[in-house]
């Protein structure tokens, strides 16, 4: 009996398999799109990739959250289908590319100043000069008169300030140092802007996760991370004095306000700075994050899949941003991005 049942089972399985082949119903492995880069948008991209693949099971994503510098290196080398960065590529860097590339903006985020002081409530205030002074190593104690003057209602401890910064090439660092370079002449002269800089002092952490970890584990520490990481880790955040002289807490609304004035004059290549933006309610350390894709794709199927995903990201994907503490792209920018996607092609054939 067992032999008969075994034969029948094998025969039935063979018939099902034959029918599947005949009707083209056999499951195929999903196309894997490989990407690498910024940690700044990683919470958002993780959500996007998960939801998009659930709705489109023929595509899945493999994303390495290694920092903007790593993303630029890998897209330059052609080892990934897309790179991700919070620091736009420089003209010099773009000359090293094997082909023309597009910066596709996907979200707007805030870089926030976080700190670890048991005796101080969230809402510590900093001016641009005080923040620069801390990172230059000129202000070294939490009860320094310059900090105390801004925070008269708080009891500041007489302890050392432990500075934390990124140890890897980072778009978050580029935004942060771009801000300090913009607002402080000494920082501009001594350190400057970049994804990696020669820090005057401090402890390095890899990725937004690493800096958040250093601050959480080190009493008296101060650092900078993307807003989503600060909220997820329940960290204390500082308010910063903006260009109009108002102290602004890092909120979604304040991040959107920083982008509002820039949206109308967005350059064709989307490489624009949002730091120290005008506006009463604008948070001063905000920035775009971009996905980098080549205009001329080497693989038609991968290129089509990438374009379909990006079209979804600038439309349906934008609806998910607020819940993860990112500001969505203004409608005028979405329209410009949509037109830019039409430039992506395979052997001269548009993939849009």
Phi, psi and omega in degrees: 000316181300322181294319180297313179298322179296317179297315180299318181296317180294321179295317179297319180295320180295321179296317178298316180297317180297319179296320180296319179295316182296325184264358181072022186267003180294138180292140176246153179295137179294151176286126180263122177261122183260133178218163179202153175146227194308138171273337181310310181264009187304317178302322179288313182297323178301316178295315179301309184298320180296309183293320181294318180292327176296321180279337181229077187295352178279355180229137172223165185236141173239105185244127177260115180275086189241004181102152184300321180300317178294323179296318179294319179298317184287323178289327176295320180282346180077024181268356178226162178279333176209152173251166178223134184209150173256354177246117180299146179295145178280163177300320179297316180295322182290335177291339181275351182286149178285351180196173180292143184232153177250138169264108180260107179292139183239333184196167175238129181231167178248138171265123187246151177268120181246154182210164182233093177224113183298328188266001184240127180286164177299146180112011173306141184254142175226143168266166178303319183291324178292316179297316177297320179298322178295313183285342173276350181084013180273331176250113191242350181237145183292335179265022177304140183305327181292324177284318181299323181298327181276342187229060187294336182273357183251148176263106184271133183285152177271070181228162180291146171272123178258112185274130176243142179212173179285145177259348182251167175295122195219132173292328177298319176295321179299317178295314183296313181286333173298318178297310181298323178294324181289322189258350186223118184293325180293318177298317181300321182283324188264329187237303179085191186251147173167164175296332174225133178226165175276094183295134177297333182193174170117174180252133181268145175226142183274124179075168173302325179299318182294316179293318177301320179296317179300314182294316181298326186267356186237106176303135180086005184277155173224144180202184179226132180216168175289148186307317182300321180292321179297316181291316180298326181265005178052050183265155176281135183239151182264155170266143182240145177283125183269186185299331181272001177090008180261143176276122187239130174278150180284101178235168178299318181295319180291328176292316178298322180298326179293330182273340188301316183287339183271334187304319185292332182250027181300125180292160185298331181266001175067008179273098185217150178262142178247004183287148178051042182288151177289160179124133182303324186256009185281129173282134193281346180242080179237159180198157173280158168235143188236151165256132182259124178224146177284143177295317180260111183274143180277335183235123185296315182297316180293319179298316178298316180297321180293317179296317179300318179295315182295324176298320178293318184298320183277356176246275183297323182298330181297334181292341183268351191290317185300320181296339181252014175069034170244151175266137180286163178288138174300151183303323180296326179286320178303317180297320179292322179295318180302318178293324180295324181297336180290350178277346182283129185216169174231114183051042178085354180265119180301141181255001183294000000 
